[in-house]
Amino acid sequence: MDDKIRAMEKSRDKSAAPAQASAGNSSARRLATKPVARGDKKNLPRKGERPIERANARTGKKPPRRAEPRVFEAKLIAIPKLLTVKQLAEAMGVAGQEVVRALVRRGDMLSINNEIEFEKAAEIAELFNCLVEEEIEVDLFEKNFSESEDDPEDTRERPPVVVVMGHVDHGKTSLLDRIRNTAVTQGEHGGITQHIGAYTVEINGKTITFLDTPGHEAFTAMRMRGASVTDIAVLVVAADDGVMPQTIEAINHAKAAGVEIIVAINKIDKPAANPERVKQELTEYELVTTEWGGSTECVNVSAKNGIGIEDLLETIIVTAELKELRANPKKSARGTVIEAQLDKGRGPVATVLVQSGTLRVGDPVVTGGAFGKIRAMTDSLGRKVKEAGPSKPVELLGLSDVPAAGDMFYAAESEKHARQVSEQFIALGRVEMTKSQVHKVSLDDLFSQIKAGSVKDLNLIIKADVQGSVEALRQSLEKLTNDEVRVRILHGGVGAVNESDVMLASASGAIILAFNVKPEPAAKQTASEQNVDLRQYNVIYNAIEDVELAMKGMLEPVYEERVIGHAEIRQLFKASSVGTIAGSFVLDGKATNKAKARVFRGSGKVYEGGVAALRRFKDDVKEVAAGFECGILLSKFNEIQTGDTIEFYVIEEVPR
């Protein structure tokens, strides 16, 4: 065995000798590093063998092993319906220019900032081994202020939030005035509550929060917002008037918001009061009173005399107890902005309703694009408070801007966090505004639209004393849009009309509507110089009516033919100076000298034109009534015959 091992070692040493010898001279060294020619196969590895790893003669190191081919796994990414090429590249984790090159190879000449749709993005992503799915849109605030479910042990009973709804002049404000003993009825323009207010009332140790919503149909959006944050709706119906259009609107809004409805039949002290008729009318809208076997509570009241007020409040408390309204006061506060305005001395002021958690002075808050640290809070009676729990309305100071009424507000971790969320909201809003302003028109229909002139815009700028009025006007005016005229609200804001508003109106050809605010002196002068139409209003009806008239002026007029009379030709008189005069008898209607005329002979029409003259005996007259004779001279037509019938008609513009 040892002899066999020695023989193998000796044989191995002999085979290695030529290689060691060749390594000694330079020519052999060059040959060792020379690549193998295509035809020289003797040094190539045989089938099934690994390639020969030759050491570098100079360094003695072996070459690096050839890397095995990489196997890519598909990457799953989420993208929105519309995104830019740059956003797609960032989502895939590749260079933007690579995506641009891929698009160019497909024949799409797009830059890195161009937008592409989801389908095209999915095709491009496949080239980069990526699979895409549609991104689920998450509300910015819910993303930043998401909260877990409340522990039942942490929840406490909260007061009910009650909204008072109904038709205009049915006594909503008078009812609240009687309940809270505050005079808010006076001082309103046109007897209409112009702003939403929130009030807290203590009844037998129980608290009720009331929201007072306006009654006119122009405030539909505000009324809908009021219903969305409330638990109980008190529907005020006048006993002498019954169910009216705005009563029906209020019922629909309350039902849509899932709010319990209590009917207050008001004005029962009037002689014409008929509560039973009101109850009957309400059954048509699925509101059946408990007396008739239904589930709707009805209370007869008189806001003027104070009848039934206690019964109404007790009904509200019992209904709230049955609903078991609870909230967690221990967590961060969130709620709804009820009203907001710009106060000259205090800055932006917002009336908010806390819906959960506890809001404290010093808390950083964010609502829409406005943020800030709460400097002070006052309750509905004007008293300063340090904190506000669930279902409590407060007026707060310290925001950076006037928030939009109806927006949610959130207590943030820090003022920095509130600022960041606010800036994100503003940036997002700017993007959405840019998208909405782009009017997508294809080249095929662009010329036809310009030629037809079918697209007309009525541009408006709204300035008001409070945000609620801005929103109400915006909602009402945008509803006036039709196929021929589009109402565009370019800007809506709180405060006096300033020069910036006037310059925007001048550049865009807009009309400025100022509601309960006055223009600044400089703005008024600039408006005069720039010929900008600036209109001021105290009552919202007048503003809407003026816009309707402006729209009617812009609409293409529609004309309609109206027949006003017929006359029979009974005798002909020829006058050399004027022509043939038709002695006629007016059969019906009347004949006028301003009307147009048609002459019928049998069943055929032989003339259509105007009336040159109309005479009674020898006098020129403007019109001749039915049953009288007259002489008629037609314009440029003398071929009349006895027995012909003349039809008189006028062309009138149809009111729109």
C-alpha positions, 0 to 999 in steps of 0.5 A: 500500500505504501509503495502504491502511494509513493508511485502516485506521488512520483507520477504527479511530480513528473506531470507537474514538472513541464508546467513549472518549467514553462512558468520560468520563461517569459514566453511561456508566461505570456502563453499562459495568460493568452486567451484561447482561440476559437478553433483551439479546443484542446485546453477547453474543459470537457463536458461535465467538467468545471472550467480550469481556474488558472492562477495569474502568473504575476500575482499568483491569484485566481480569477474571480468566479463568474457570478450566477445569473440573478433571479428577480422577484416581482415587486408589488406596488400601489399607485393612484389612478393618475400619476406622473412618470416621476411618481411611477419611477419612485414607486418602482425604485428605478431612475426616472430616465429609464422609465422615460426611455421605456415609454419612448420605445413604446412610441409615447413621447412623454417627459418625467413630469407628464401624467399617465393613467393607471392602465399604461402605468401597469404596462410600463411597470411590467417591463421593470418586473413590477406588479401594480394595484390601485392605491386605496385613497385614505383621508389625510386626517384619518390617516394622521389621527386614526383612533382605536375603538373606545373601551366601554369603561372609559365612555361617559354619558354625553348630552344630546345634540339637537338641531331645529329644522323646518320651513321659513317663518314657522317659528324655529328661532322663536322656539329657541328664543323661548327655550334659552331666553335670548333675543336673537330674533331681532337684528336679523335681515329679513327675519331670517337667521343668517348664521348657524349658532350653537347653544347649551341649555340646562333642564332639570340637571340635564344638558341639551345642546341646540344647533340653530339652522337657517330656514331659507332654501338657500341654506340647504347645505348648511342645514344638511351639515347641521343634521350630519352632526346631530342626534335628534332633529326637532322638526318645527311645523306651523299648525296653521300652515302645515307641511311646506317644501322646506319641511320636506327637505328637512325631513329628507336631510334628517333621515339621510343622516339617521337622526331621530325626528321629534315634531314640534307643532308650533302656533297652536294658539292661532285660530286657524291652527289644526294639529290633526291635519299636520299629523295627517300630512306627516304620514305621507313622509313616513312620520306616524305619531305615537298616538296613531301607532307610529314611532314619531313623537309629536308635541303641541307648542306655542313659542309665543305663549310658552305652551308645551315647551317643558313637554318638548324638552322632556321628550328630547331628554327621554329620547336621548336616554333611549339612544344611550349617547356615550363618548370617551372624554379621555382621548384627544379631541375631535369635532366639527366646525359649526361656524367661523369668521374673521374678527378685526380685534381677535383674528380668526374665530371658530365655533366648534362642537366637540364630538369626542375627547376633551379640548383644552386651552393650549391644545394644538389643533388642525382643521383643513388648512388652518392650524394653531394652538388654542389661546382661549375658549368661551362657551355659549354664554360668553364665559371663558372655559379651560376645557370642553368635553363631548357635545359641548360647543365652544368658540375658540381663538388661536387659529392661523386662518378662518376654517371652512364651516363643516370641516372636522377639527382634530387635536394634534400631538404638537403644533409642529404636527398640526402645521405639517398636516395643514400644509399637506392638506393645502398642497393636496387641495392645490393639486385638486384645484389644478386638476378641476380647473383643467377643462379637458377638450379633444381636438375633434370637438374643440372647433365645434364648441368654439364655433357654436359658442355653446360654452359660456361662463359666469364668473363670480367672487363671493365675500361674506362676513362668515364662512357659512354664508359663503358656502350657502351662496356658493351652493345656491348659485352653482345650482343655477348652472344649466346647459348654456351658462355655467356659474363658476365661483372663482373665489369665496372668502371671509372679510371685506372686499380687498384689492386682491379680490378686485384684481382677480375679478378684473383679470377673469371678468368676474362679478364680486358679490359682497354679503354683509361686508363692505369693500375697502376704500382702496378696493372700491377705487380700484373696482371703479378704475378697472370697471369691475361690477361690485355688488353689496347685499344684506339679504341673500334672496336679492343676490340670487335674484340678481345672478338669475337676471344676469344669467337670463341676459346671457342666455340666447333668447327664445322667441315664440309666435303668438296669434292675436287676431283674424280679419276677413277682407270684404271690400277692396279700395284702390288708391293710386298713391298707396296701393290696394286697401283691404276693407276688413272686419275683425273676426276675433282678437284684434288687429294692430299696426305693429303686428305681422300679417299672413293672408290666406286664400282658402287653405293656402297662404298667399302672403306673409309680411307686415302691416303698413297702415291701419285705419278707422274711417279716415284716421290712423289707429294703433289697433282695432278690436273684434267686431269692428270694421277697418281699412288695412294696407299691407306692406308691398302686397296688393294682390288681395281679394275679397274673401281672403283672411288676414291672420295677425301675429306677434313674435315675443321673447319667451321668459327664461 
